[in-house]
Amino acid sequence: MLKTAGEIGSLAAVEQAEKIPDKAVTERAATDLRARTFELAEALFQSIRMQLSVWKYQAIKVNRGANLDEIDKPLNNSEKLKERFAEIRKGGSESERLKQIGGLLK
């Protein structure tokens, strides 16, 4: 998307590119693997009382091994990208915005 900014315009390219990181939240990937992970977590809880979730198995904290609670957390830098996209939108001229987009692509 951003590579075509010179052709379609900087604002249109930013608008299209901004939708991509949001897919990590709106469209779940590998739902079969997610389900299997929950099955394995349940088996671990039943066999050795391993608490991989705060809400389901009453673990103490997510950062103390209850990582099952963050299984749907996106593994991208979408917040930082959104900040950069907002900065690009505020940029003055089209050439300045294209220059900022070029900096993102490096």
N, C-alpha and C positions, 0 to 999 in steps of 0.2 A: 504494500500500500504506500508506504512512505517513499519507496524508490521511484514511484511514478508521480511524485508531487510536482515535478516540473511540467508534466503533461496535463494533469487534472486539476492542479492548483493546490496550494499549501493547505488551505482550510478544509477542502474536500478530503485530502489525503489524511489529515489529522483526524477528521471525523470518522473515516473508515477504520483507521488504525486503532482508534480508541475503543472500538467494539470488540477487538480481538482478545485483549486480556480479560474482559468481562465474561467471555465464554467459559473460563475456568470455574466461574460461579454458577452460570445459568445452564450449562450443559455438562452433565457429569460424564466423565470418561471412565471406561473400564468398570462398569457397574458389577460385572461378574467377579472381578478381583476384589472389589470393595465388599461384596457379600461374603466372599470366601474369607477375607480378613476378619470380618465380624464373627464368622463361624469359628475360626481358629482362636480368636480372643475368648469366645465363650468356652471353648474346650480347655484353654489354659486356665480360665477361672475355675472351671469344674474340677480339673485335675490337681492343680497346685495353688489355687486361690490367687492367681496372678491378676492384679487389678489394673487393667489397661484403660479404664475409663472412670472419670470422676462421677458422671451422672448415672452410669449403669452399674458399676462395681464399687462405688464409694471410695475411689482412690483419693489420695490427699490433694495432689495438684497435677496439672498437665505436664509441667516441667519436671516432675518427679517420676516420669515413666508412663503417665496416663495419656499416651500419644494417640490413642484411638479417637479421642475427642476432636482431634485436629485433622482427621483423615480427609476431610473435604476442604481444608484450607489450601488456597491456590499456592503453587510453588513458582510464583513469578513476582516481578517487581511492579505490579500494576499501580500501586499508589504513587510511586516515584514517576512512572510514565505519565500518569494523569497530571501530576504537577508540571512536568515538562510540556505536555500538550497545552495546558492552560497558559504557560509562559509563551509558547509559540503563538497561540491565538492573540495574545496581547502585543505581539511584535508589530512593529510599524508597517513597513512595506512588505510586499510579496517577496522581494529579493531577500530581505532580512529573515522572513519566516523560512524561506527555502534554505538559507544558510544555517539556521538553527536545526532544521530537519536533517541537513547533512551532518551536523555534529552528533545527532542521535544515532545515525547509521554507522558511525566510525567505531 
